[in-house]
Amino acid sequence: MEALIERLIDWFALPRHGLTSVFVVAFVSATLLPLGSEPAVFGFVKLNPDTFWLTVLVATAGNTLGGMVDWWLGYGAKYAVARHTETRYFGWLKRFGPKMLLLSWLPAVGDPLCALAGWLKLSFWPCVLYMAIGKFLRYATMTAALLWVPDSWWMKLLSPFTG
């Protein structure tokens, strides 16, 4: 088991695999698995400041594709559960439509929103558009904000781990 964990950590090593790691982490974090992609995006941009927009676009693409998977999972789950729950519990999402997916960037609720959109059979491509806009704004804003934090603060924060 230790060897597997070491291999995974090595595979996600940002300097060696770069944007591929950012894409994979962003994709996986957009599914219903509990994984945050912001540290990977920030870490890569911190190591390669000239790739800010490229990294944000790659993370947005990976996270949006993961949201598309959530949409399809929701669409498929519709057939596994009774239909009456749709209007009783999720009518508000249907009322607001695909624009509600601008909130797909929110922690804890964003990914389930994508699945609910599929469940409710909201139009796929408008959902993808609003997911992409929301996720792009999240990555651009959060990464830029984290870059403004002085390096001395990061060094102090990480000092217990650097020995």
N, C-alpha and C positions, 0 to 999 in steps of 0.2 A: 504494500500500500504506500509506503514511503517513497518508493521508486516512482510510482505513478504520480504522486503529488509533485515530486521533484521535476518529472518530465513536463507536467502541466505548467509549472512555474517557469521552467526553462523555455517552453514553447511560447508563452505569453511575454517573454522578455522584450520590452519595447525597443531597446536599441538594435537588437538583432532582427526582429520581425516587423517592427514599425507599424505602418498603416494597416497591414494585414491583421495584426493583433487588435488594433483599434476597431477595425470593422467587425471582427468576430466577437469581441467583448460587447460592442454596441448592439449587435444582432441578438446575442444571447440575453443581454439584459432587457431587451424589449419583449422577450417572451415572458411567460409567467414565472420564470425562475428568478429568485431574489439575488440579483447581481447588479451593482451600479457601474456604469461605464464612465462616469465623469472623471474618476481618478486616472483612468487609462488615457483619456483624451487630454486632460491637463498635463499628465506626466510626459506624454509624447510632445506636446507643444512646448513644454518647459525645456525639454531636451533639444527641440528643433523649432525655435521661435519663428523662423521664416516659413514654416508650413502651417500657420494658424488656420487660414481659410480652407486649405486642402484637407487638413485633419478634421475640421468641423464638417465639411461636406462628406467625407468618408464615414464619420460617425453618424451623421444624419442618414446617409444611405443605409448603413447597417441597421440602425434603430428603426427606420421606416420599414425595411424589409421584415424585421422581426414583428413590427406592428401588423404588417400584412398577414403574417402567419397567425397572429392572434385573431385577426378578423376571420380568417378561414376556419380556425378552431371553433370560434363562436358560431359560425355559419353551420358547421358540421354538428356541433353540440345541440343545436336547435332540434334536431330529429331525435335526440336521445332523452329529451325532457319534455314534460307536458307543455302544450302551447298556451295555456291560460295564464302562465306567469308573465308572458310578454307585456300585456296591457296593464296588468295589475301592478307590477313592480318597476318596469322599465319604460313606461309610456313617456316619461319626461325626456328620455334620450331620443326616442323616435320623434317627439315633437320638435326638438332642436335640430335633429338631423346630423349630417356629417360635420357641420361647423363645430359641434361639440368636441370633435377630436382635436381641436386646437389645444385642448387640455390633456392630450395624450402624453405630454411631457411630465405631468405631475407624478411625484413618487407615490407608490402604493395604489393609486386609482387609475393612472394613465393606461397601463397595459390591460387591465380588465375592461376599461372603456372601449378599447379596440376590439376585444372579444365580444362585448355586448353589441357593438355596431354590426358585427358579422351575424350575431344571433338574430338581430332585428332585420337583417337583410337590407341595411342601408346601402345606398349606391357605393360600389367598391371604389371606383376611381376618385370621386370627390372625397371619400374617406381618406384615401392615400394622400391626396393633396393636402388636406388639413392636418393629417398626422405629420407629414414632412415639414410643413410650415412651423408647427408647434415644436417639433423636435429640433429643427434648425435653430430657432430662436433660443431654445434652452441651451444647446451646446455653445452657441456664440456668446450668449450672455454669461453663462457660468464660467466658461474658460477665460474670457476676458476679465471677469471680476477676480478670478483666482490669480491671474497673472499680475494684477495690481498689488497683491500682497507682497511685501518686501521679502527678499530671500532670507534675511536674518530671522524673520518670524518662522519660516519653514525649517531653517536649521535648528532653531530652538525647539520647535515641536518634535523634530526627528532625532534630537540629540540622545534620548534614551536608547534608541535603536542602533545608533552608529558607534557606540562604545566609547 
